Amino acid sequence: MKILLMEDDAPTREHLTAILSGHRYAVDSVEDGTTGLEMAMQWPYDLLIVDWQLPSLSGLEVCQRLRQRGSQTPILMLTVRDANADIVAGLDAGADDYLAKSSEPSQLLARVRALLRRNATVADPVLRWGDLTLDPAQAQVTYQGQPISCRPKEYELLELFLRNPQRLLTRSLIIDHLWPMADAPTEGSITNLVKDVRQRLRRAGLRDHPIETVYGLGYRLRAPAVIEAPPFTPAAAPSQEAPPVVKPDVELDIKPDVKPSATTDREAGDDLALGPSLETALPPRLATALEGATQRFHIALDQRLALLEQTAAAAATHTLTAEKRQHAFAEAHRLAGGLGMFGYGQAAQAAEALELLLCPAAAQLASPQLAAQMQHHLTALKQALTHPPDGS
């Protein structure tokens, strides 16, 4: 499944991309609304995650224009604005759901799954093809109750077909759904990937391949075989003597020849965890990406605090220009979102108060008064940062 993320704060964008990519989603990310709108109209994304305050076009404007142009792609608004009026405005603009940046990653992922399910042909949370099941919440594939260990792209391809039963998927369309634009492979890679999935399912015991080739066009999920029940025949009239029991010479054994194992079937390089451990034990690549995003967040945090201190000082000396105020407003917004995303909820509230002070609607506030209120919230913000982030 492919997601377009529109977020102007680089550390937050990197953090979200790492979380989503680590849970098998292909992610394209942009930092402004105009580019995001163009990409959303040009490419078949499965979901859009849109920040409220974006450069060039706000998140609200992006939602409105997409819906005006007939786009039905699900939209999740992800921002620091969680006041009731803002939630109503976002939903009325065309967003399908709303989530504060301070929410836990598990809640974000649950809402992503729900929105993908809402827009899919199959609404069941667990995707099924006969005895083959795929549970997106657990990141687990099973056949007849036995787990099948899959590589990430194998899992993603199988999920794509199970969400789109009997829909023809060309190789280029599969690439568009499973890879970010910067990492798109050649179409020949899709042929190999389909072959790998078929072999893995065969080793797990499937005798009928779910994915069929439509020669010259692409692939689609075939309808599962239906085992018809024998025709009903009325029971014979009871007799004094019970009829003899006739046993067949050969019993039909429909169990798979090979019993799959989550350990023996795992190939070198597999990094897709099975079951609930996906939420608790981070894969090494995801842990490294999140650590890098956290480091860059703290660097940006120091820079933004310094900028806001300078802004307060300029307001106190009546040297704050409209341009500098607008720049400080944008940085306060990014700061509030980043603090919420990285678990500093109380500090995020202080940053949001700074954002409201600097917004254009509050421009009539006198400079000395603005400086005093900014210093008050900056002190509260710094005090909140002395406490560890939520959940640590």
TIZANU-208412 format. One line per 2 residues: number of its first residue (from 1); their letters; for each residue x, y, z of C-alpha. Coordinates in Angstrom, 1 decimal. Layout:
! residues N
NUM	A	X/Y/Z | ... $
This chain:
! residues 392
1	MK	0.0/0.0/0.0 | 1.3/3.4/-1.0 $
3	IL	1.0/6.6/1.1 | 1.6/10.2/0.2 $
5	LM	2.8/12.2/3.3 | 2.5/16.0/3.2 $
7	ED	4.5/17.5/6.1 | 6.6/20.6/6.1 $
9	DA	8.7/19.9/9.2 | 11.7/17.7/8.1 $
11	PT	12.3/15.8/11.4 | 8.6/15.0/11.7 $
13	RE	8.4/14.0/8.1 | 11.4/11.7/8.5 $
15	HL	10.0/10.3/11.7 | 6.6/9.5/10.2 $
17	TA	8.2/8.0/7.0 | 10.3/5.7/9.1 $
19	IL	7.3/4.5/11.1 | 5.2/3.9/8.0 $
21	SG	8.0/2.3/6.0 | 8.9/0.1/8.9 $
23	HR	5.3/-1.3/8.8 | 5.4/-2.3/5.1 $
25	YA	3.9/0.9/3.6 | 5.6/2.6/0.6 $
27	VD	5.8/6.3/1.3 | 6.4/9.4/-0.8 $
29	SV	6.8/12.6/1.1 | 6.6/16.3/0.2 $
31	ED	6.9/19.5/2.2 | 4.4/21.8/0.5 $
33	GT	0.7/21.6/-0.4 | 1.1/22.5/-4.1 $
35	TG	3.5/19.7/-4.9 | 1.4/17.3/-2.8 $
37	LE	-1.8/18.2/-4.6 | -0.1/17.6/-8.0 $
39	MA	1.2/14.3/-6.9 | -2.1/13.2/-5.4 $
41	MQ	-3.9/13.9/-8.7 | -1.2/12.2/-10.8 $
43	WP	-0.5/9.0/-8.9 | -2.8/6.2/-7.5 $
45	YD	-2.0/6.6/-3.8 | -4.0/4.4/-1.4 $
47	LL	-3.9/7.1/1.4 | -2.9/10.7/1.9 $
49	IV	-1.6/12.0/5.3 | -1.8/15.7/5.3 $
51	DW	-0.6/18.3/7.8 | -2.9/21.2/8.5 $
53	QL	-0.4/24.1/8.0 | 1.5/23.6/4.8 $
55	PS	3.5/26.1/2.7 | 1.8/27.3/-0.6 $
57	LS	-1.4/25.5/0.1 | -2.8/24.6/3.5 $
59	GL	-4.0/21.1/4.3 | -7.6/22.3/4.2 $
61	EV	-7.1/23.7/0.7 | -5.5/20.5/-0.5 $
63	CQ	-8.5/18.5/0.8 | -11.0/20.9/-0.8 $
65	RL	-9.3/20.9/-4.2 | -8.9/17.1/-4.3 $
67	RQ	-12.6/16.6/-3.5 | -13.6/19.2/-6.0 $
69	RG	-11.7/17.3/-8.7 | -13.4/14.1/-7.8 $
71	SQ	-10.6/12.4/-5.9 | -11.9/9.6/-3.5 $
73	TP	-8.5/8.8/-2.0 | -8.8/8.6/1.8 $
75	IL	-7.3/11.5/3.7 | -6.0/11.5/7.2 $
77	ML	-5.4/15.0/8.7 | -2.4/14.8/11.1 $
79	TV	-1.6/18.0/13.0 | -1.3/19.8/16.3 $
81	RD	-4.7/21.4/15.8 | -7.2/19.4/17.9 $
83	AN	-9.8/22.0/18.8 | -13.4/21.0/18.0 $
85	AD	-13.8/23.8/15.4 | -10.6/22.7/13.6 $
87	IV	-11.7/19.1/13.5 | -15.1/20.0/12.0 $
89	AG	-13.4/22.3/9.4 | -11.0/19.5/8.4 $
91	LD	-13.7/16.9/8.0 | -16.0/19.3/6.2 $
93	AG	-13.1/20.1/3.8 | -13.0/16.4/2.8 $
95	AD	-10.7/14.7/5.3 | -11.9/11.2/6.3 $
97	DY	-10.2/11.1/9.7 | -8.3/13.3/12.1 $
99	LA	-5.4/12.6/14.4 | -3.3/14.8/16.7 $
101	KS	0.5/14.5/16.2 | 0.9/13.7/19.9 $
103	SE	-1.0/10.4/19.4 | 0.9/7.1/19.8 $
105	PS	2.3/5.5/16.6 | 0.1/2.5/17.3 $
107	QL	-3.0/4.7/17.0 | -1.7/6.3/13.8 $
109	LA	-1.2/2.8/12.3 | -4.6/1.6/13.4 $
111	RV	-6.3/4.6/11.7 | -4.2/4.0/8.6 $
113	RA	-5.4/0.4/8.5 | -9.0/1.5/9.0 $
115	LL	-8.9/4.0/6.2 | -7.3/1.5/3.8 $
117	RR	-10.0/-1.0/4.8 | -12.8/1.6/4.2 $
119	NA	-11.6/2.3/0.7 | -10.9/-1.4/-0.3 $
121	TV	-13.2/-3.9/-2.0 | -12.8/-6.2/1.0 $
123	AD	-13.9/-4.6/4.3 | -13.0/-7.5/6.6 $
125	PV	-10.0/-6.6/8.8 | -8.5/-10.0/8.1 $
127	LR	-8.0/-10.7/4.3 | -8.8/-14.2/3.2 $
129	WG	-8.4/-16.4/0.2 | -9.8/-19.8/1.1 $
131	DL	-7.6/-21.1/4.0 | -5.0/-18.4/3.3 $
133	TL	-5.3/-15.4/5.6 | -3.4/-12.1/6.0 $
135	DP	-3.9/-10.0/9.1 | -2.7/-6.4/8.6 $
137	AQ	-2.9/-5.6/12.3 | -0.6/-8.5/13.2 $
139	AQ	1.5/-8.4/10.0 | 0.9/-12.2/9.7 $
141	VT	0.2/-14.5/6.9 | -1.2/-18.0/7.7 $
143	YQ	-2.4/-21.0/5.7 | -4.7/-23.5/7.6 $
145	GQ	-3.7/-21.8/10.8 | 0.1/-22.2/10.3 $
147	PI	2.2/-19.0/9.9 | 4.0/-18.3/6.6 $
149	SC	7.2/-16.1/6.9 | 7.3/-13.6/4.1 $
151	RP	9.8/-11.0/3.0 | 8.4/-7.4/3.2 $
153	KE	7.7/-7.0/-0.5 | 6.2/-10.5/-0.8 $
155	YE	3.8/-9.6/2.1 | 2.9/-6.2/0.4 $
157	LL	2.2/-7.9/-2.9 | 0.0/-10.5/-1.4 $
159	EL	-1.9/-7.8/0.6 | -2.4/-5.8/-2.6 $
161	FL	-4.0/-8.7/-4.4 | -6.1/-9.7/-1.4 $
163	RN	-7.4/-6.2/-1.1 | -8.3/-6.1/-4.8 $
165	PQ	-9.9/-9.5/-5.6 | -10.2/-10.3/-9.3 $
167	RL	-9.0/-6.8/-10.3 | -6.4/-6.8/-13.1 $
169	LT	-3.1/-5.3/-11.8 | -0.5/-4.4/-14.4 $
171	RS	3.2/-4.5/-13.5 | 3.4/-0.7/-13.6 $
173	LI	0.3/-0.4/-11.3 | 1.9/-2.8/-8.8 $
175	ID	5.1/-0.7/-8.8 | 3.0/2.5/-8.3 $
177	HL	1.3/0.9/-5.2 | 4.3/-0.8/-3.6 $
179	WP	7.4/1.4/-4.1 | 8.2/5.1/-3.4 $
181	MA	8.9/6.9/-6.6 | 12.6/7.2/-5.8 $
183	DA	13.0/3.4/-5.4 | 10.8/2.2/-8.2 $
185	PT	12.2/-1.0/-9.8 | 11.9/-2.2/-13.4 $
187	EG	8.8/-4.1/-14.5 | 10.9/-7.3/-14.8 $
189	SI	11.3/-7.3/-11.0 | 7.5/-7.7/-10.6 $
191	TN	7.7/-11.0/-12.6 | 10.3/-12.3/-10.2 $
193	LV	8.4/-11.1/-7.2 | 5.2/-12.9/-8.3 $
195	KD	7.3/-16.0/-8.8 | 8.7/-15.8/-5.3 $
197	VR	5.3/-15.4/-3.8 | 4.0/-18.4/-5.7 $
199	QR	6.9/-20.5/-4.6 | 6.5/-19.5/-0.9 $
201	LR	2.8/-20.3/-0.9 | 3.5/-23.7/-2.6 $
203	RA	6.0/-24.6/0.1 | 3.4/-23.7/2.7 $
205	GL	1.0/-26.3/1.2 | -1.2/-24.3/-1.2 $
207	RD	-2.0/-26.5/-4.3 | -3.9/-23.7/-6.2 $
209	HP	-2.0/-20.5/-6.9 | -4.1/-17.4/-5.8 $
211	IE	-2.3/-15.1/-8.4 | -3.0/-15.9/-12.0 $
213	TV	-1.2/-14.4/-15.0 | -3.3/-12.5/-17.6 $
215	YG	-0.8/-12.8/-20.5 | 0.2/-9.5/-22.1 $
217	LG	-1.6/-7.5/-19.4 | -0.6/-8.4/-15.8 $
219	YR	-1.9/-10.4/-12.9 | -5.1/-10.8/-10.8 $
221	LR	-6.3/-12.8/-7.8 | -8.3/-15.7/-9.0 $
223	AP	-11.5/-16.7/-7.3 | -10.8/-19.4/-4.6 $
225	AV	-12.0/-22.9/-5.5 | -15.4/-23.7/-4.0 $
227	IE	-15.8/-27.2/-2.6 | -19.4/-28.2/-3.3 $
229	AP	-21.3/-30.3/-0.8 | -22.7/-33.6/-2.0 $
231	PF	-26.4/-33.5/-3.1 | -28.9/-34.2/-0.3 $
233	TP	-30.4/-37.7/-0.3 | -33.2/-38.6/2.1 $
235	AA	-32.3/-41.2/4.7 | -33.3/-44.8/4.1 $
237	AP	-36.2/-46.2/6.0 | -35.1/-47.7/9.3 $
239	SQ	-34.8/-51.4/9.4 | -34.4/-54.0/12.1 $
241	EA	-30.8/-54.8/11.1 | -28.3/-52.0/10.7 $
243	PP	-26.5/-52.0/7.4 | -22.8/-53.0/7.4 $
245	VV	-20.3/-50.1/7.6 | -18.1/-50.0/4.4 $
247	KP	-14.7/-48.4/4.8 | -12.9/-47.2/1.8 $
249	DV	-9.6/-48.9/0.9 | -7.8/-45.6/0.7 $
251	EL	-8.5/-42.6/2.9 | -8.3/-39.2/1.4 $
253	DI	-5.6/-37.1/3.1 | -5.9/-33.4/2.3 $
255	KP	-3.2/-32.2/4.7 | -0.3/-30.3/3.1 $
257	DV	2.8/-32.4/2.5 | 5.0/-29.8/4.2 $
259	KP	4.1/-28.2/7.5 | 5.3/-24.6/7.4 $
261	SA	7.3/-23.2/10.2 | 7.9/-19.6/11.2 $
263	TT	11.6/-20.5/11.7 | 12.6/-23.1/9.2 $
265	DR	10.9/-21.3/6.3 | 12.5/-17.9/7.0 $
267	EA	15.1/-17.0/4.5 | 18.2/-14.9/5.1 $
269	GD	17.4/-11.2/4.9 | 13.8/-11.6/6.0 $
271	DL	13.0/-8.6/8.3 | 9.2/-8.9/8.6 $
273	AL	8.3/-9.8/12.2 | 5.3/-12.0/12.8 $
275	GP	2.5/-11.3/15.3 | 2.2/-8.6/17.9 $
277	SL	6.0/-8.3/18.4 | 6.0/-5.9/15.4 $
279	ET	4.6/-3.2/17.7 | 7.2/-3.8/20.5 $
281	AL	10.4/-5.1/18.9 | 11.6/-2.6/16.3 $
283	PP	13.5/-4.0/13.3 | 17.1/-2.7/13.2 $
285	RL	16.6/-0.5/10.1 | 13.5/1.1/11.6 $
287	AT	15.3/1.7/15.0 | 18.2/3.3/13.2 $
289	AL	15.9/5.5/11.1 | 13.9/6.6/14.2 $
291	EG	17.1/7.4/16.1 | 18.4/9.6/13.2 $
293	AT	15.1/11.4/13.0 | 15.2/12.0/16.8 $
295	QR	18.7/13.4/16.6 | 17.7/15.8/13.8 $
297	FH	14.6/16.8/15.8 | 16.7/17.9/18.8 $
299	IA	19.0/19.9/16.5 | 16.0/21.7/15.0 $
301	LD	14.5/22.2/18.5 | 17.5/24.2/19.6 $
303	QR	17.5/26.3/16.5 | 13.7/27.0/16.8 $
305	LA	14.0/27.9/20.5 | 16.8/30.4/19.6 $
307	LL	14.7/31.9/16.8 | 11.7/32.4/19.1 $
309	EQ	13.9/34.0/21.8 | 15.1/36.4/19.2 $
311	TA	11.5/37.1/18.1 | 10.5/37.9/21.7 $
313	AA	13.5/40.2/22.0 | 12.6/42.0/18.8 $
315	AA	9.1/42.5/20.0 | 10.3/43.9/23.2 $
317	TH	12.4/46.5/21.4 | 9.8/47.3/18.7 $
319	TL	12.0/45.9/15.9 | 9.8/42.9/15.0 $
321	TA	8.9/43.1/11.3 | 5.9/41.4/9.7 $
323	EK	8.2/39.1/7.7 | 10.1/38.0/10.8 $
325	RQ	6.8/37.5/12.6 | 5.5/35.3/9.8 $
327	HA	8.7/33.2/9.8 | 8.5/32.8/13.6 $
329	FA	4.8/31.8/13.3 | 5.7/29.0/10.8 $
331	EA	8.6/27.8/13.0 | 6.4/27.7/16.1 $
333	HR	3.9/25.6/14.2 | 6.6/23.1/13.2 $
335	LA	7.9/23.1/16.7 | 4.5/22.3/18.2 $
337	GG	4.0/19.4/15.7 | 7.5/18.0/16.3 $
339	LG	7.2/18.2/20.1 | 3.9/16.3/19.9 $
341	MF	5.2/13.7/17.5 | 8.3/13.0/19.7 $
343	GY	6.3/12.7/22.9 | 6.7/16.1/24.5 $
345	GQ	2.9/16.8/24.9 | 3.1/19.5/27.6 $
347	AA	5.9/21.3/25.7 | 3.8/21.0/22.5 $
349	QA	1.0/22.9/24.2 | 3.3/25.8/25.1 $
351	AE	4.6/25.8/21.5 | 1.0/25.9/20.2 $
353	AL	0.3/28.9/22.5 | 3.3/30.6/20.9 $
355	EL	2.0/29.8/17.4 | -1.4/31.3/18.3 $
357	LL	0.3/34.5/19.6 | 2.3/34.9/16.3 $
359	CP	-0.5/34.0/13.9 | -1.7/36.8/11.6 $
361	AA	-5.1/37.0/13.4 | -3.2/38.2/16.5 $
363	AQ	-1.1/40.8/14.7 | -2.9/43.7/16.6 $
365	LA	-1.3/42.6/19.9 | 1.1/45.4/21.1 $
367	SP	4.8/44.5/20.9 | 5.6/44.7/24.7 $
369	QL	2.6/42.6/25.5 | 3.6/40.1/22.8 $
371	AA	7.1/39.9/24.2 | 5.9/39.3/27.7 $
373	QM	3.5/36.5/26.7 | 6.1/34.9/24.5 $
375	QH	8.6/34.8/27.3 | 6.0/33.3/29.6 $
377	HL	5.3/30.4/27.2 | 9.0/30.0/26.3 $
379	TA	9.7/29.5/30.0 | 6.9/27.0/30.3 $
381	LK	8.2/25.2/27.2 | 11.7/24.9/28.5 $
383	QA	10.5/23.7/31.9 | 8.4/21.0/30.2 $
385	LT	11.5/19.8/28.2 | 13.3/19.0/31.5 $
387	HP	10.9/16.0/31.8 | 11.3/12.9/29.8 $
389	PD	9.0/12.4/26.8 | 5.8/10.5/27.2 $
391	GS	6.1/6.8/27.2 | 9.9/6.8/27.9 $
